[in-house]
Amino acid sequence: MNEQSNKRKKLGQQPGAVIFTGERKVERVGIHYLEYNEHDCKEQELDNQSITAFHDPVEEFVQWYDVRGLHDTELIKEFGRVFSIHPLALEDIADTTQRPKLDEYPDGILITIRALHFDAKNPKMSYEHLAIYLGDGYVVSFQESGTDLFARVRDRITQMKGRIRRMEADYLAYALMDTIVDRYYLIIDDLELVIEGLEETILQNPDKEIKGEIHNLKQESLIARRSVSPLREVVSSFDRLGNGIVKDDTMVYIRDLRDHVAQVTELIETSRDMFNSLHDLYLSEISFRMNNVMQVLTIMSTIFIPLSFLTGLYGMNFQNMPELGWRNGYFLLLGLMGVMILVMLWFFRRKRWL
């Protein structure tokens, strides 16, 4: 199902309607619950079939609900009722075509972001819709598929690595965003390896299929560009928040994240320039090889033109041609032709045409 058909689902619907616009990527929605502070940590695996009332605020603890699967719109609405999430935020959570953005609401902040996936063998670029809702003392994250994109953050919490256990919920939201941005670097590295492979192929054997591969890969890179470019505005929006949920201690790290996003954006733009360079290299290599062929054909034609003149001259049927009566005239003519060939080859090499 393409993006256009997904958008048609929302035609005529009222604002705030929770409509899942993507493809179902998990059989059963799962929820991983984690609560922690500097001294204690508890985690639990839940599912959407067994949950009735699942939020009980615990003072001095950060609570994190990680939802995997977005097709259960009733569960999303349940989260909305429990956490007082605005209907427009719930709509954006279920909309997998939503571009990255940040929206501030009275009771929290919604951040939509895209996680990139790149298959270097095909090659094929795709993205996964993610939503992070930050409230006072809690974070609810929504992942489109069952892949645990936040496993490293969870390990840092459970194994008490770094400062995350000493920080509040706003730092957890930052850590989740930072994990996705770090994935962008890996995607770009894989993309550059594919570009380098195409470059080597062009230099060795620039066949017609390479041009199509360059074009397809350039189109795939547009997915990365559309996913990352809006993220600069998302991170910059933290400076304009006024609800006090994001503390000054976390803003220092968010500004560092802004620098990372700017760097990733520049790397993606550089990769687009590399595609243009690949195309130019392909055309140059084709032209160079064609010039080599034309050079060989031209030299061969230049060599045979005087030889053709001699053979044509002595092939005429005139009676008064003294050379036709020479005993060794045939061999003298062959020798003259051989000398002419050697002289022309020497001249071509001296001019560096060979």
N, C-alpha and C positions, 0 to 999 in steps of 0.2 A: 504494500500500500504506500503510495507516494505522499508527499507533503500536501499536495493540492487536494487529494481525496480526504486526507485527515481534516483539513480545514473545512471541508463541506459539512462535516458533522456538526459544526457549530453555527451554521447558517440559520438565522431565524431564532436562535436561542437567546434568552434574556441574559444580561450581564450577571456573572457569578454562577452560571450553570456549570456544574462539575461534570465535564464530559471527557472521557479518555480518548485521545486522538491517535494513539500509537498502536503498535502490535503487541499482543500479549507475549511476554518473554519469560514468564515463570508460571508454573502450574498452580502454585499456591503462594499467596503473599506471606512473607515472613517478617517478623519484627524482632530485632535484637535490642534488648534494653540494657542500659549500663548506667549505674549511678556511682559517683566517686567524689572523694575529697582527698586532701593530702594524706590522710591516715587510713582510709578504708576504701574498698572498691567491691561492688557487687554487680553481677551480670546475669542475664536470663534470656533464653530464647522463647519467643511467643509466636503465635500465629493468629490470623484474622478470624479463625473459627472459634477460638476459645476465649477471646477477649470480650469482656463486658464493660468493666470499668478499669482502666489500666493506668490512670494517672493519679498519683497521690503525692502532692508536693512534699518534699523532705527538705527542711531547712539545713543549711550548711552543706548541701550536696548538689553537685551538678548532675542533671538527669539527661540522658541521651537516648532517644528513640530512633533507631535506624530501620526504616521500612524498605523492603526490597520487593518491588512490584507495584505498578500503578493502575492496573486494570480494575481493581476493586474500588469503585468510586464511593460506595457506601462506607467503606473504612476511612477513606479520606474525609468524608463528611463527619464521621465520628470524631476524628482528630480535630476537625474544625470546631465541633461543639465542646469538646473537652478543653481545648486550649484557646477557645475564643478567637479562632483564626478567621479573618475577614473572608467573606465569600469570593471576592475577587482574587484573593491569594489562593484559595482552594482551586479556583478555575485555572490559574497559572500552574499549579502543581500537577494537575492532570493533563495539561496541554503539552505534549512532548515536542511540539513545533515551536514552543516559546523560545525567543532569543534570550541570551543572558541579560539579566537586569536585576536591580535592587529596588524593592518597594518598602516604604516605611508605613507601618500601621500603628494604631494606638497601643496595641498590646505586644507588638513584636516587629520583626524585620524578616521579609522574605527575600531570599537570594536564589535566583535560578541560574544554573551554570551547565555547561556541556562537557562531558568527559569524552575524549577522543579515543578511537580505536583504529589501528592501522595494520592491515595485512600486507606485509612487504612482498609476499610471494605472488599475489594476484596482479598488481597491488590494488588495494581497496581501502578507502577511508570512510569511517562511519562515526556517529556520535551517539552518546547516551544522555538523555535528559535527567538532570539532577535538580532537586530543590532542597534548600536548607532554610528552615524556619527557626529563627532565634528569638526566644522569649526571656523573661526574667528567671534565670536559674535553670533553664532547660534548652535543649536543641532537638528538633525533629528533622531528620534527613530522609529524603525520599529518593530511592534509586530505581531506575526503570527495569533493570535486569537483576538476576540473582548473583551476579559477580560482586564480590566484596571489594569495592574500590577503596574503602576506608580501613582496610585491615591493618595498615601500618600505624594509623592513629590509635586504633583499638589496642594494638600491642604496646604502644607507648603508655597508654593508660593502665592496662592490667599489669605490665611489668615495671611500672613507675619509672619510666625513662623521661628525662628532660624535665621541663617546668610545668607540663600540662596539668598535672595533679594539683599543683598549687594555684592554678589560675581558675577563672570563672567560665561561665558558659560562652561568653563572647570570644574567648580565646579558642574554645573548642570549634566554634564556627569558622574562625580564621584558619585553624589547623586543617579542617576539612577542605577549605578552598585551596590552601597551600598544597595539599596532596594532589589535587587535580591539576594545578598549575605545574607541579613537578612532573606529572605525566606528560605534559606538553613537550617538555625537553626530550623525553624518550621518543616520542612520536616524531619530532623534528630530526633527531639523530637517525632514526630508521628511514625517514624520507630522504635524507641526504645520502645515505648509503645506496638507496635505489637510484638516485640521481647520478652518483659516481659510477654505478654499474652501467647505466645507460651511456654515460660518457665514454667508458672503455669500449662498449659495444660499437658505438659510432665510429671510434677511431680504428677499430678492427674490421668491422663489416657493417657499413651503414645501409642496411636493406630498407625496403619500403615500409616494413612493419614498425620500424623504430619511430617514424614520424607519428603514427597512430598512438604508440605507447606514450610518447611525450605529451601529446594532446590529452589523452585520458588521464595521465598522472597530474597534469596541470589542472584539469577539472576537479580531480579528487582533492587537490590542495585547497581549492576554494572552500571546501567544507571546513577545513581547519581555520582558514581566514575568517569565515563568517562566525565561527564559534569563539574565536579568541578576541577579535577586534572589539566587540561590544563589552568585553570584560574590563577594559581600561576604564570605561565610564562607571561600571559596577563598583570597582575598587575606589575610584575617586569619590563616589557618592557617600562613602563612610564619613568623609569630612563634613558633610552637610546634615548629618543625623542630629535630631534634637530630643530623642526620647530617653537618653541617658543609659541605654542598655549596653552600648559599647563604651568601655572604660578607656581612660587615657593610657593605661599601661598596655592595652592591646592595640591601640592606634599606632604605636611605634612599629609593631610587627606588620600591621596592615599597610603602612607606608612602604615597608620593605617588600611586601607582596606586590604593591603597585609597580615597583621597579622591576620585579620579575616578569610581571605581565607585559610591561613595556618592552622588555628584552625579548620575550617570546614573540611578541607582535613583529618586532624588527627582524627576527630570524625567519618568520614566515614570509615576510615581504622579500627577504633575501632569497629564499627558496623560489619565489615566483620569478625573480630576476634570473635565477639559475636555469629555470625552464626556458626562458627566452634565449639565454646563452646556448642552451642545448640545441634549440631549434636552429639558431644561427650556425652552430658548429656542424649540425647535420647538413645544412645547405652548403656550407663551405667545403665539407668533406666530399659531398657529391660532386660539387663543381671542380674540386681538385682532381678527383679521379677521372672525371670527364675530360679535363684538360690534359691529363696524362695520356688518355686514349687518343685524343686528337693530336697530341704531340707525336706519338708513335706513328699514327696514320700519315701525318704530314711529312715526317722524315722519310717514311717508306715511299710516299708519292714523289718527294723531291729526288730520291735516289733513282727511281725508275723513269722519271721524265727524260733525262738525257739518254738513258739506255733505250727507251722507246723511240727516241729520235734517231739513234743510230740504226736500230733494227728496221725502222720504217724507211730510213734513207736507202739502205741496201736491199730493201724489199721491193723497190720500184723496178719496173720492167723496161728500163732504158737499155739500148744497145751499146752506147759508148760510155761504159763505166769500167775504167782500167782496173780498179781494185778487184773486180769479179774474176779477173784472169790470174790474179796472184795465186801462187801455189799454196802459200801459208796465210792467205788473207783471212780465212775464217778464224784461225788461231790468233792472229794479230788483233782482230776485232774483239775477240773474247778477252784477250789480255788488256786491251785498252779499256774495256768495260770494267774489268776488275780493278785497274788502277784508279779509274774515276770513282768507284765505290769507296776504295780506301781513302782517297783524298777527301771526299765529302764527309766520311765518318770522322776523319781527323779534324776537319774544320768544325763539325758540329760539336765534338767534344771540347775543342778549344773555346768555343763560344758558350760552353756549358749548357748546350741544348740536350745533351744526353746524360 
